[in-house]
Every structure is written in structure tokens, then in C-alpha cells.
Amino acid sequence: MRVLLVVLFGLLLYSCSRKPDENRHLLKLVDSNRALQISGFDKAVINDIARDTDTAVWQGLLPVYKMPADTDMKDFQKPQPGKYAVQDSMVVFTPDTAFKKGQSYFVRCFDYQGVKDAWHILGDKKRLGAATHRDLSFSY
């Protein structure tokens, strides 16, 4: 399991550490606003990650959160439960509970620039929470 996580982190590192102009993640509600499509990934990388169907792994890589009323509390939210699927070079997240109209949500994308490989993260005991990130907001 640990080796699988190392491989997945390595692939995500490659995907998220591209030049900023190449790293454009786009969010789009699909399936009558019942699912979120996240695009902008390298197809080869995302297809390798797609082999893992464990929701906990996906929540660690691309967590989706409900935006709290007090945005200073964003870091204390629990990820939305749901299922992740890969279609072409896009990730589709379908929440267990439907997105609510008028509610804002965000996807947290971690930035691993400067990290040599996945072993660097594990060797230095860096956690996902210690990495810089971008929050991509969307609402229904």
C-alpha cells in the first residue's frame, strides 16, 4: 500500500509541478449539476492514478470541500464524501450528497514544485497539509 501511495504521489507531483501556464485546472459541473469534472491533467499521469479506486487516496489528492460561511475556517472542513472516476484526461467527482444550489464549494490542489520526487516527501516526513495549495472555487 505504501509503495502504491508513493507512486501516486510521484505522478501527482509530476502533474502539479509543471510550469504555471501549463497547469490550468478547470472545474465544470456536469451530469445535470450532480458531478464535478476537473480537467487540466496530463493524460498519461491521470491514467496511471486512475488504477487506484480507493476513495481515501483520491480525497488525499483532490479533495472537494463545502465552502464554510466563515472562509477563515476553510482549513478545518472535512472533504465531501463521494466517488472519483477518470474519463479521458479528466477526473469526475460525484458527491454522496448532491451539490446544493446556491452553495459554494472548492477543490484543493496541492503544489509540489521544488520537490524532487515522492520519496522526498516521505523522507522529509512532509505531510499534505504542509504543502502549499491552490483552492479552486465553484458553485451550483
N, CA, C and O atoms as a GROMACS GRO file, in nm:
protein
  560
    1MET      N    1   0.082  -0.119   0.000
    1MET     CA    2   0.000   0.000   0.000
    1MET      C    3   0.087   0.126   0.000
    1MET      O    4   0.057   0.222  -0.070
    2ARG      N    5   0.196   0.123   0.080
    2ARG     CA    6   0.283   0.241   0.088
    2ARG      C    7   0.351   0.268  -0.046
    2ARG      O    8   0.368   0.383  -0.085
    3VAL      N    9   0.390   0.162  -0.115
    3VAL     CA   10   0.453   0.178  -0.246
    3VAL      C   11   0.353   0.239  -0.344
    3VAL      O   12   0.389   0.326  -0.424
    4LEU      N   13   0.229   0.194  -0.338
    4LEU     CA   14   0.126   0.249  -0.425
    4LEU      C   15   0.107   0.398  -0.398
    4LEU      O   16   0.096   0.476  -0.492
    5LEU      N   17   0.104   0.437  -0.272
    5LEU     CA   18   0.090   0.578  -0.238
    5LEU      C   19   0.209   0.659  -0.290
    5LEU      O   20   0.192   0.771  -0.338
    6VAL      N   21   0.330   0.603  -0.279
    6VAL     CA   22   0.449   0.672  -0.329
    6VAL      C   23   0.439   0.693  -0.479
    6VAL      O   24   0.472   0.801  -0.529
    7VAL      N   25   0.394   0.591  -0.551
    7VAL     CA   26   0.379   0.603  -0.696
    7VAL      C   27   0.274   0.708  -0.729
    7VAL      O   28   0.296   0.792  -0.816
    8LEU      N   29   0.160   0.704  -0.658
    8LEU     CA   30   0.055   0.802  -0.684
    8LEU      C   31   0.102   0.944  -0.655
    8LEU      O   32   0.076   1.035  -0.734
    9PHE      N   33   0.172   0.964  -0.544
    9PHE     CA   34   0.224   1.096  -0.512
    9PHE      C   35   0.324   1.140  -0.617
    9PHE      O   36   0.326   1.257  -0.656
   10GLY      N   37   0.408   1.049  -0.665
   10GLY     CA   38   0.504   1.083  -0.769
   10GLY      C   39   0.436   1.130  -0.896
   10GLY      O   40   0.478   1.228  -0.957
   11LEU      N   41   0.331   1.061  -0.934
   11LEU     CA   42   0.257   1.100  -1.053
   11LEU      C   43   0.188   1.235  -1.034
   11LEU      O   44   0.186   1.317  -1.125
   12LEU      N   45   0.132   1.257  -0.915
   12LEU     CA   46   0.068   1.385  -0.888
   12LEU      C   47   0.172   1.497  -0.886
   12LEU      O   48   0.144   1.608  -0.931
   13LEU      N   49   0.290   1.468  -0.833
   13LEU     CA   50   0.397   1.567  -0.832
   13LEU      C   51   0.428   1.612  -0.973
   13LEU      O   52   0.443   1.731  -1.001
   14TYR      N   53   0.439   1.515  -1.061
   14TYR     CA   54   0.470   1.547  -1.200
   14TYR      C   55   0.360   1.634  -1.259
   14TYR      O   56   0.387   1.733  -1.328
   15SER      N   57   0.236   1.598  -1.232
   15SER     CA   58   0.122   1.670  -1.289
   15SER      C   59   0.111   1.812  -1.234
   15SER      O   60   0.083   1.905  -1.309
   16CYS      N   61   0.132   1.830  -1.103
   16CYS     CA   62   0.113   1.961  -1.040
   16CYS      C   63   0.238   2.049  -1.045
   16CYS      O   64   0.229   2.167  -1.013
   17SER      N   65   0.351   1.995  -1.084
   17SER     CA   66   0.472   2.076  -1.080
   17SER      C   67   0.513   2.129  -1.218
   17SER      O   68   0.625   2.176  -1.235
   18ARG      N   69   0.422   2.121  -1.315
   18ARG     CA   70   0.451   2.177  -1.446
   18ARG      C   71   0.454   2.328  -1.437
   18ARG      O   72   0.414   2.386  -1.336
   19LYS      N   73   0.500   2.391  -1.541
   19LYS     CA   74   0.505   2.537  -1.544
   19LYS      C   75   0.364   2.592  -1.522
   19LYS      O   76   0.267   2.531  -1.567
   20PRO      N   77   0.352   2.707  -1.454
   20PRO     CA   78   0.219   2.761  -1.424
   20PRO      C   79   0.128   2.777  -1.544
   20PRO      O   80   0.008   2.754  -1.533
   21ASP      N   81   0.182   2.815  -1.660
   21ASP     CA   82   0.095   2.833  -1.776
   21ASP      C   83   0.045   2.701  -1.832
   21ASP      O   84  -0.054   2.698  -1.906
   22GLU      N   85   0.112   2.590  -1.796
   22GLU     CA   86   0.067   2.458  -1.840
   22GLU      C   87  -0.029   2.396  -1.741
   22GLU      O   88  -0.098   2.299  -1.773
   23ASN      N   89  -0.035   2.450  -1.620
   23ASN     CA   90  -0.110   2.390  -1.512
   23ASN      C   91  -0.242   2.464  -1.493
   23ASN      O   92  -0.257   2.542  -1.399
   24ARG      N   93  -0.336   2.438  -1.581
   24ARG     CA   94  -0.465   2.505  -1.574
   24ARG      C   95  -0.573   2.403  -1.545
   24ARG      O   96  -0.622   2.334  -1.635
   25HIS      N   97  -0.609   2.393  -1.420
   25HIS     CA   98  -0.716   2.302  -1.381
   25HIS      C   99  -0.848   2.376  -1.395
   25HIS      O  100  -0.865   2.485  -1.340
   26LEU      N  101  -0.940   2.316  -1.468
   26LEU     CA  102  -1.070   2.376  -1.490
   26LEU      C  103  -1.178   2.291  -1.424
   26LEU      O  104  -1.174   2.168  -1.430
   27LEU      N  105  -1.273   2.358  -1.362
   27LEU     CA  106  -1.384   2.289  -1.296
   27LEU      C  107  -1.512   2.314  -1.374
   27LEU      O  108  -1.537   2.425  -1.422
   28LYS      N  109  -1.592   2.209  -1.387
   28LYS     CA  110  -1.718   2.223  -1.459
   28LYS      C  111  -1.819   2.125  -1.400
   28LYS      O  112  -1.791   2.006  -1.385
   29LEU      N  113  -1.937   2.176  -1.366
   29LEU     CA  114  -2.043   2.088  -1.319
   29LEU      C  115  -2.102   2.016  -1.439
   29LEU      O  116  -2.131   2.077  -1.542
   30VAL      N  117  -2.120   1.884  -1.426
   30VAL     CA  118  -2.172   1.801  -1.534
   30VAL      C  119  -2.283   1.711  -1.480
   30VAL      O  120  -2.312   1.710  -1.361
   31ASP      N  121  -2.343   1.637  -1.569
   31ASP     CA  122  -2.448   1.541  -1.532
   31ASP      C  123  -2.561   1.611  -1.454
   31ASP      O  124  -2.597   1.569  -1.344
   32SER      N  125  -2.614   1.718  -1.514
   32SER     CA  126  -2.722   1.797  -1.452
   32SER      C  127  -2.682   1.848  -1.313
   32SER      O  128  -2.762   1.846  -1.219
   33ASN      N  129  -2.558   1.894  -1.302
   33ASN     CA  130  -2.502   1.950  -1.178
   33ASN      C  131  -2.490   1.848  -1.064
   33ASN      O  132  -2.485   1.886  -0.947
   34ARG      N  133  -2.485   1.721  -1.099
   34ARG     CA  134  -2.470   1.616  -0.997
   34ARG      C  135  -2.326   1.572  -0.979
   34ARG      O  136  -2.296   1.496  -0.887
   35ALA      N  137  -2.237   1.617  -1.067
   35ALA     CA  138  -2.097   1.575  -1.060
   35ALA      C  139  -2.007   1.693  -1.100
   35ALA      O  140  -2.051   1.786  -1.168
   36LEU      N  141  -1.883   1.686  -1.056
   36LEU     CA  142  -1.784   1.789  -1.087
   36LEU      C  143  -1.676   1.729  -1.175
   36LEU      O  144  -1.618   1.626  -1.141
   37GLN      N  145  -1.649   1.793  -1.288
   37GLN     CA  146  -1.544   1.750  -1.379
   37GLN      C  147  -1.422   1.839  -1.358
   37GLN      O  148  -1.432   1.961  -1.366
   38ILE      N  149  -1.307   1.777  -1.332
   38ILE     CA  150  -1.183   1.850  -1.310
   38ILE      C  151  -1.089   1.814  -1.424
   38ILE      O  152  -1.052   1.698  -1.440
   39SER      N  153  -1.052   1.914  -1.504
   39SER     CA  154  -0.965   1.888  -1.618
   39SER      C  155  -0.834   1.965  -1.603
   39SER      O  156  -0.817   2.044  -1.510
   40GLY      N  157  -0.742   1.940  -1.694
   40GLY     CA  158  -0.614   2.009  -1.693
   40GLY      C  159  -0.498   1.919  -1.651
   40GLY      O  160  -0.389   1.969  -1.621
   41PHE      N  161  -0.520   1.791  -1.649
   41PHE     CA  162  -0.416   1.696  -1.609
   41PHE      C  163  -0.350   1.636  -1.731
   41PHE      O  164  -0.410   1.627  -1.838
   42ASP      N  165  -0.227   1.594  -1.715
   42ASP     CA  166  -0.158   1.518  -1.819
   42ASP      C  167  -0.227   1.382  -1.830
   42ASP      O  168  -0.244   1.314  -1.729
   43LYS      N  169  -0.265   1.342  -1.951
   43LYS     CA  170  -0.342   1.219  -1.972
   43LYS      C  171  -0.269   1.095  -1.921
   43LYS      O  172  -0.330   1.009  -1.857
   44ALA      N  173  -0.140   1.084  -1.947
   44ALA     CA  174  -0.064   0.967  -1.902
   44ALA      C  175  -0.060   0.959  -1.750
   44ALA      O  176  -0.071   0.851  -1.692
   45VAL      N  177  -0.042   1.073  -1.686
   45VAL     CA  178  -0.035   1.076  -1.540
   45VAL      C  179  -0.169   1.037  -1.480
   45VAL      O  180  -0.175   0.952  -1.391
   46ILE      N  181  -0.275   1.098  -1.526
   46ILE     CA  182  -0.407   1.072  -1.467
   46ILE      C  183  -0.452   0.929  -1.494
   46ILE      O  184  -0.522   0.871  -1.411
   47ASN      N  185  -0.414   0.871  -1.608
   47ASN     CA  186  -0.449   0.731  -1.635
   47ASN      C  187  -0.376   0.636  -1.541
   47ASN      O  188  -0.431   0.533  -1.503
   48ASP      N  189  -0.253   0.669  -1.503
   48ASP     CA  190  -0.182   0.586  -1.405
   48ASP      C  191  -0.246   0.596  -1.268
   48ASP      O  192  -0.259   0.496  -1.198
   49ILE      N  193  -0.287   0.715  -1.230
   49ILE     CA  194  -0.352   0.733  -1.100
   49ILE      C  195  -0.488   0.665  -1.100
   49ILE      O  196  -0.533   0.618  -0.996
   50ALA      N  197  -0.554   0.658  -1.214
   50ALA     CA  198  -0.688   0.600  -1.225
   50ALA      C  199  -0.694   0.454  -1.184
   50ALA      O  200  -0.801   0.403  -1.154
   51ARG      N  201  -0.582   0.388  -1.184
   51ARG     CA  202  -0.580   0.246  -1.146
   51ARG      C  203  -0.622   0.225  -1.001
   51ARG      O  204  -0.669   0.118  -0.965
   52ASP      N  205  -0.604   0.328  -0.918
   52ASP     CA  206  -0.642   0.316  -0.777
   52ASP      C  207  -0.784   0.368  -0.760
   52ASP      O  208  -0.813   0.484  -0.791
   53THR      N  209  -0.872   0.283  -0.712
   53THR     CA  210  -1.011   0.321  -0.694
   53THR      C  211  -1.043   0.353  -0.547
   53THR      O  212  -1.160   0.376  -0.514
   54ASP      N  213  -0.944   0.355  -0.461
   54ASP     CA  214  -0.966   0.384  -0.319
   54ASP      C  215  -1.002   0.532  -0.301
   54ASP      O  216  -0.922   0.620  -0.333
   55THR      N  217  -1.121   0.557  -0.249
   55THR     CA  218  -1.169   0.694  -0.231
   55THR      C  219  -1.079   0.773  -0.139
   55THR      O  220  -1.059   0.893  -0.161
   56ALA      N  221  -1.024   0.710  -0.035
   56ALA     CA  222  -0.937   0.781   0.059
   56ALA      C  223  -0.813   0.836  -0.011
   56ALA      O  224  -0.767   0.946   0.021
   57VAL      N  225  -0.758   0.762  -0.106
   57VAL     CA  226  -0.642   0.809  -0.181
   57VAL      C  227  -0.681   0.930  -0.265
   57VAL      O  228  -0.610   1.030  -0.267
   58TRP      N  229  -0.794   0.921  -0.334
   58TRP     CA  230  -0.840   1.033  -0.416
   58TRP      C  231  -0.869   1.156  -0.331
   58TRP      O  232  -0.838   1.268  -0.372
   59GLN      N  233  -0.929   1.137  -0.212
   59GLN     CA  234  -0.956   1.252  -0.125
   59GLN      C  235  -0.828   1.317  -0.078
   59GLN      O  236  -0.827   1.437  -0.049
   60GLY      N  237  -0.719   1.242  -0.071
   60GLY     CA  238  -0.590   1.299  -0.036
   60GLY      C  239  -0.527   1.377  -0.152
   60GLY      O  240  -0.450   1.470  -0.130
   61LEU      N  241  -0.561   1.338  -0.275
   61LEU     CA  242  -0.503   1.402  -0.392
   61LEU      C  243  -0.584   1.521  -0.441
   61LEU      O  244  -0.527   1.625  -0.473
   62LEU      N  245  -0.715   1.509  -0.446
   62LEU     CA  246  -0.805   1.613  -0.497
   62LEU      C  247  -0.929   1.624  -0.409
   62LEU      O  248  -1.039   1.591  -0.453
   63PRO      N  249  -0.913   1.670  -0.287
   63PRO     CA  250  -1.031   1.679  -0.200
   63PRO      C  251  -1.126   1.791  -0.244
   63PRO      O  252  -1.084   1.897  -0.288
   64VAL      N  253  -1.255   1.763  -0.230
   64VAL     CA  254  -1.360   1.861  -0.259
   64VAL      C  255  -1.425   1.896  -0.126
   64VAL      O  256  -1.459   1.807  -0.047
   65TYR      N  257  -1.441   2.026  -0.100
   65TYR     CA  258  -1.496   2.073   0.027
   65TYR      C  259  -1.614   2.166   0.004
   65TYR      O  260  -1.626   2.230  -0.100
   66LYS      N  261  -1.701   2.172   0.104
   66LYS     CA  262  -1.807   2.272   0.106
   66LYS      C  263  -1.745   2.398   0.164
   66LYS      O  264  -1.673   2.393   0.264
   67MET      N  265  -1.772   2.513   0.101
   67MET     CA  266  -1.719   2.641   0.149
   67MET      C  267  -1.796   2.682   0.275
   67MET      O  268  -1.919   2.693   0.271
   68PRO      N  269  -1.724   2.704   0.386
   68PRO     CA  270  -1.794   2.748   0.508
   68PRO      C  271  -1.835   2.895   0.497
   68PRO      O  272  -1.779   2.970   0.417
   69ALA      N  273  -1.932   2.935   0.578
   69ALA     CA  274  -1.975   3.075   0.581
   69ALA      C  275  -1.859   3.166   0.619
   69ALA      O  276  -1.844   3.274   0.562
   70ASP      N  277  -1.778   3.123   0.714
   70ASP     CA  278  -1.657   3.196   0.754
   70ASP      C  279  -1.540   3.134   0.678
   70ASP      O  280  -1.492   3.027   0.716
   71THR      N  281  -1.494   3.200   0.572
   71THR     CA  282  -1.390   3.141   0.487
   71THR      C  283  -1.257   3.123   0.559
   71THR      O  284  -1.170   3.052   0.508
   72ASP      N  285  -1.239   3.185   0.674
   72ASP     CA  286  -1.118   3.160   0.753
   72ASP      C  287  -1.116   3.018   0.808
   72ASP      O  288  -1.012   2.970   0.852
   73MET      N  289  -1.228   2.951   0.804
   73MET     CA  290  -1.240   2.815   0.857
   73MET      C  291  -1.223   2.709   0.747
   73MET      O  292  -1.249   2.591   0.772
   74LYS      N  293  -1.181   2.748   0.628
   74LYS     CA  294  -1.166   2.654   0.516
   74LYS      C  295  -1.075   2.536   0.550
   74LYS      O  296  -1.102   2.423   0.510
   75ASP      N  297  -0.969   2.563   0.624
   75ASP     CA  298  -0.872   2.456   0.652
   75ASP      C  299  -0.924   2.352   0.750
   75ASP      O  300  -0.859   2.250   0.771
   76PHE      N  301  -1.039   2.376   0.810
   76PHE     CA  302  -1.092   2.284   0.911
   76PHE      C  303  -1.212   2.204   0.860
   76PHE      O  304  -1.278   2.135   0.938
   77GLN      N  305  -1.240   2.213   0.731
   77GLN     CA  306  -1.353   2.140   0.673
   77GLN      C  307  -1.315   1.996   0.644
   77GLN      O  308  -1.199   1.965   0.617
   78LYS      N  309  -1.414   1.908   0.650
   78LYS     CA  310  -1.394   1.768   0.612
   78LYS      C  311  -1.425   1.755   0.464
   78LYS      O  312  -1.516   1.821   0.414
   79PRO      N  313  -1.350   1.670   0.393
   79PRO     CA  314  -1.379   1.652   0.250
   79PRO      C  315  -1.519   1.596   0.228
   79PRO      O  316  -1.571   1.520   0.309
   80GLN      N  317  -1.579   1.636   0.117
   80GLN     CA  318  -1.710   1.584   0.079
   80GLN      C  319  -1.693   1.436   0.043
   80GLN      O  320  -1.606   1.403  -0.037
   81PRO      N  321  -1.774   1.349   0.100
   81PRO     CA  322  -1.766   1.208   0.059
   81PRO      C  323  -1.824   1.192  -0.082
   81PRO      O  324  -1.917   1.263  -0.121
   82GLY      N  325  -1.770   1.099  -0.155
   82GLY     CA  326  -1.818   1.074  -0.290
   82GLY      C  327  -1.727   0.980  -0.365
   82GLY      O  328  -1.636   0.921  -0.308
   83LYS      N  329  -1.754   0.967  -0.493
   83LYS     CA  330  -1.677   0.874  -0.577
   83LYS      C  331  -1.601   0.953  -0.682
   83LYS      O  332  -1.649   1.054  -0.734
   84TYR      N  333  -1.483   0.904  -0.713
   84TYR     CA  334  -1.398   0.963  -0.816
   84TYR      C  335  -1.387   0.865  -0.932
   84TYR      O  336  -1.376   0.744  -0.912
   85ALA      N  337  -1.391   0.918  -1.053
   85ALA     CA  338  -1.374   0.836  -1.173
   85ALA      C  339  -1.290   0.916  -1.272
   85ALA      O  340  -1.290   1.039  -1.270
   86VAL      N  341  -1.220   0.845  -1.357
   86VAL     CA  342  -1.139   0.910  -1.460
   86VAL      C  343  -1.204   0.884  -1.594
   86VAL      O  344  -1.234   0.770  -1.630
   87GLN      N  345  -1.226   0.992  -1.669
   87GLN     CA  346  -1.281   0.984  -1.805
   87GLN      C  347  -1.189   1.064  -1.894
   87GLN      O  348  -1.180   1.186  -1.882
   88ASP      N  349  -1.121   0.995  -1.985
   88ASP     CA  350  -1.022   1.056  -2.072
   88ASP      C  351  -0.912   1.114  -1.984
   88ASP      O  352  -0.848   1.038  -1.912
   89SER      N  353  -0.886   1.244  -1.987
   89SER     CA  354  -0.782   1.302  -1.900
   89SER      C  355  -0.846   1.390  -1.792
   89SER      O  356  -0.783   1.482  -1.741
   90MET      N  357  -0.970   1.359  -1.758
   90MET     CA  358  -1.042   1.437  -1.657
   90MET      C  359  -1.082   1.348  -1.540
   90MET      O  360  -1.106   1.228  -1.556
   91VAL      N  361  -1.089   1.410  -1.424
   91VAL     CA  362  -1.138   1.342  -1.304
   91VAL      C  363  -1.281   1.391  -1.283
   91VAL      O  364  -1.308   1.510  -1.289
   92VAL      N  365  -1.372   1.296  -1.257
   92VAL     CA  366  -1.511   1.331  -1.229
   92VAL      C  367  -1.541   1.289  -1.086
   92VAL      O  368  -1.529   1.173  -1.049
   93PHE      N  369  -1.582   1.388  -1.007
   93PHE     CA  370  -1.618   1.365  -0.868
   93PHE      C  371  -1.770   1.371  -0.856
   93PHE      O  372  -1.832   1.471  -0.893
   94THR      N  373  -1.831   1.264  -0.803
   94THR     CA  374  -1.974   1.261  -0.778
   94THR      C  375  -1.994   1.249  -0.628
   94THR      O  376  -1.961   1.146  -0.568
   95PRO      N  377  -2.048   1.354  -0.565
   95PRO     CA  378  -2.064   1.351  -0.420
   95PRO      C  379  -2.174   1.253  -0.377
   95PRO      O  380  -2.267   1.227  -0.453
   96ASP      N  381  -2.161   1.201  -0.254
   96ASP     CA  382  -2.266   1.114  -0.200
   96ASP      C  383  -2.395   1.191  -0.180
   96ASP      O  384  -2.504   1.138  -0.201
   97THR      N  385  -2.383   1.317  -0.140
   97THR     CA  386  -2.498   1.407  -0.125
   97THR      C  387  -2.488   1.511  -0.235
   97THR      O  388  -2.382   1.570  -0.255
   98ALA      N  389  -2.596   1.533  -0.306
   98ALA     CA  390  -2.594   1.624  -0.421
   98ALA      C  391  -2.547   1.764  -0.383
   98ALA      O  392  -2.568   1.810  -0.271
   99PHE      N  393  -2.483   1.831  -0.479
   99PHE     CA  394  -2.445   1.970  -0.459
   99PHE      C  395  -2.573   2.051  -0.439
   99PHE      O  396  -2.674   2.027  -0.505
  100LYS      N  397  -2.568   2.149  -0.348
  100LYS     CA  398  -2.684   2.233  -0.320
  100LYS      C  399  -2.678   2.361  -0.400
  100LYS      O  400  -2.573   2.423  -0.413
  101LYS      N  401  -2.791   2.399  -0.454
  101LYS     CA  402  -2.799   2.523  -0.532
  101LYS      C  403  -2.773   2.641  -0.438
  101LYS      O  404  -2.831   2.649  -0.329
  102GLY      N  405  -2.686   2.732  -0.481
  102GLY     CA  406  -2.651   2.850  -0.400
  102GLY      C  407  -2.534   2.826  -0.306
  102GLY      O  408  -2.484   2.922  -0.247
  103GLN      N  409  -2.490   2.703  -0.291
  103GLN     CA  410  -2.378   2.670  -0.203
  103GLN      C  411  -2.248   2.676  -0.282
  103GLN      O  412  -2.243   2.633  -0.396
  104SER      N  413  -2.143   2.730  -0.221
  104SER     CA  414  -2.010   2.731  -0.283
  104SER      C  415  -1.928   2.614  -0.232
  104SER      O  416  -1.945   2.570  -0.118
  105TYR      N  417  -1.840   2.566  -0.317
  105TYR     CA  418  -1.751   2.454  -0.287
  105TYR      C  419  -1.612   2.489  -0.337
  105TYR      O  420  -1.595   2.586  -0.411
  106PHE      N  421  -1.513   2.410  -0.297
  106PHE     CA  422  -1.380   2.429  -0.352
  106PHE      C  423  -1.304   2.298  -0.358
  106PHE      O  424  -1.327   2.206  -0.279
  107VAL      N  425  -1.213   2.291  -0.454
  107VAL     CA  426  -1.122   2.176  -0.472
  107VAL      C  427  -0.984   2.226  -0.433
  107VAL      O  428  -0.941   2.332  -0.478
  108ARG      N  429  -0.914   2.150  -0.351
  108ARG     CA  430  -0.780   2.189  -0.308
  108ARG      C  431  -0.679   2.111  -0.391
  108ARG      O  432  -0.678   1.988  -0.390
  109CYS      N  433  -0.594   2.184  -0.463
  109CYS     CA  434  -0.488   2.125  -0.545
  109CYS      C  435  -0.355   2.160  -0.481
  109CYS      O  436  -0.320   2.278  -0.469
  110PHE      N  437  -0.281   2.060  -0.442
  110PHE     CA  438  -0.154   2.082  -0.375
  110PHE      C  439  -0.043   2.110  -0.475
  110PHE      O  440  -0.041   2.053  -0.584
  111ASP      N  441   0.049   2.198  -0.438
  111ASP     CA  442   0.160   2.240  -0.523
  111ASP      C  443   0.288   2.180  -0.469
  111ASP      O  444   0.331   2.211  -0.357
  112TYR      N  445   0.349   2.095  -0.547
  112TYR     CA  446   0.471   2.027  -0.505
  112TYR      C  447   0.593   2.075  -0.582
  112TYR      O  448   0.688   1.998  -0.600
  113GLN      N  449   0.593   2.198  -0.628
  113GLN     CA  450   0.710   2.249  -0.700
  113GLN      C  451   0.830   2.251  -0.606
  113GLN      O  452   0.818   2.287  -0.489
  114GLY      N  453   0.942   2.213  -0.658
  114GLY     CA  454   1.065   2.210  -0.579
  114GLY      C  455   1.090   2.075  -0.514
  114GLY      O  456   1.200   2.050  -0.464
  115VAL      N  457   0.991   1.988  -0.515
  115VAL     CA  458   1.009   1.855  -0.459
  115VAL      C  459   1.063   1.767  -0.570
  115VAL      O  460   1.010   1.766  -0.681
  116LYS      N  461   1.169   1.692  -0.539
  116LYS     CA  462   1.235   1.611  -0.642
  116LYS      C  463   1.152   1.490  -0.684
  116LYS      O  464   1.139   1.462  -0.803
  117ASP      N  465   1.096   1.420  -0.586
  117ASP     CA  466   1.013   1.304  -0.615
  117ASP      C  467   0.931   1.269  -0.492
  117ASP      O  468   0.940   1.336  -0.389
  118ALA      N  469   0.850   1.163  -0.503
  118ALA     CA  470   0.763   1.124  -0.392
  118ALA      C  471   0.842   1.081  -0.270
  118ALA      O  472   0.799   1.102  -0.157
  119TRP      N  473   0.959   1.021  -0.292
  119TRP     CA  474   1.041   0.979  -0.179
  119TRP      C  475   1.089   1.100  -0.098
  119TRP      O  476   1.108   1.090   0.023
  120HIS      N  477   1.108   1.212  -0.164
  120HIS     CA  478   1.149   1.335  -0.097
  120HIS      C  479   1.043   1.377   0.005
  120HIS      O  480   1.076   1.420   0.116
  121ILE      N  481   0.915   1.365  -0.032
  121ILE     CA  482   0.807   1.400   0.061
  121ILE      C  483   0.806   1.305   0.180
  121ILE      O  484   0.801   1.348   0.294
  122LEU      N  485   0.813   1.174   0.152
  122LEU     CA  486   0.809   1.077   0.260
  122LEU      C  487   0.935   1.080   0.345
  122LEU      O  488   0.928   1.064   0.467
  123GLY      N  489   1.050   1.099   0.283
  123GLY     CA  490   1.176   1.102   0.357
  123GLY      C  491   1.186   1.220   0.451
  123GLY      O  492   1.238   1.208   0.562
  124ASP      N  493   1.136   1.334   0.409
  124ASP     CA  494   1.137   1.453   0.494
  124ASP      C  495   1.016   1.460   0.584
  124ASP      O  496   0.998   1.556   0.659
  125LYS      N  497   0.932   1.356   0.577
  125LYS     CA  498   0.810   1.348   0.658
  125LYS      C  499   0.722   1.470   0.639
  125LYS      O  500   0.660   1.521   0.733
  126LYS      N  501   0.717   1.517   0.516
  126LYS     CA  502   0.627   1.628   0.485
  126LYS      C  503   0.488   1.570   0.467
  126LYS      O  504   0.471   1.464   0.405
  127ARG      N  505   0.391   1.637   0.518
  127ARG     CA  506   0.253   1.593   0.506
  127ARG      C  507   0.183   1.680   0.402
  127ARG      O  508   0.231   1.787   0.365
  128LEU      N  509   0.069   1.630   0.355
  128LEU     CA  510  -0.007   1.707   0.258
  128LEU      C  511  -0.042   1.844   0.312
  128LEU      O  512  -0.041   1.942   0.237
  129GLY      N  513  -0.074   1.852   0.439
  129GLY     CA  514  -0.110   1.980   0.499
  129GLY      C  515   0.005   2.079   0.500
  129GLY      O  516  -0.018   2.199   0.511
  130ALA      N  517   0.128   2.032   0.489
  130ALA     CA  518   0.245   2.119   0.491
  130ALA      C  519   0.275   2.176   0.353
  130ALA      O  520   0.351   2.272   0.341
  131ALA      N  521   0.217   2.118   0.250
  131ALA     CA  522   0.243   2.165   0.114
  131ALA      C  523   0.157   2.287   0.083
  131ALA      O  524   0.048   2.303   0.137
  132THR      N  525   0.209   2.372  -0.004
  132THR     CA  526   0.128   2.486  -0.047
  132THR      C  527   0.018   2.433  -0.138
  132THR      O  528   0.031   2.326  -0.197
  133HIS      N  529  -0.088   2.509  -0.149
  133HIS     CA  530  -0.200   2.463  -0.229
  133HIS      C  531  -0.274   2.580  -0.291
  133HIS      O  532  -0.257   2.696  -0.252
  134ARG      N  533  -0.356   2.546  -0.389
  134ARG     CA  534  -0.448   2.642  -0.451
  134ARG      C  535  -0.588   2.589  -0.430
  134ARG      O  536  -0.613   2.469  -0.445
  135ASP      N  537  -0.678   2.677  -0.395
  135ASP     CA  538  -0.818   2.639  -0.381
  135ASP      C  539  -0.894   2.689  -0.504
  135ASP      O  540  -0.895   2.808  -0.534
  136LEU      N  541  -0.956   2.597  -0.574
  136LEU     CA  542  -1.034   2.630  -0.693
  136LEU      C  543  -1.181   2.625  -0.656
  136LEU      O  544  -1.234   2.518  -0.626
  137SER      N  545  -1.246   2.739  -0.657
  137SER     CA  546  -1.385   2.751  -0.613
  137SER      C  547  -1.484   2.728  -0.726
  137SER      O  548  -1.454   2.754  -0.843
  138PHE      N  549  -1.602   2.679  -0.689
  138PHE     CA  550  -1.712   2.666  -0.782
  138PHE      C  551  -1.842   2.668  -0.701
  138PHE      O  552  -1.842   2.645  -0.580
  139SER      N  553  -1.949   2.696  -0.768
  139SER     CA  554  -2.080   2.693  -0.701
  139SER      C  555  -2.185   2.646  -0.800
  139SER      O  556  -2.166   2.653  -0.921
  140TYR      N  557  -2.294   2.600  -0.745
  140TYR     CA  558  -2.405   2.549  -0.824
  140TYR      C  559  -2.516   2.651  -0.822
  140TYR      O  560  -2.621   2.629  -0.883
   0.00000   0.00000   0.00000
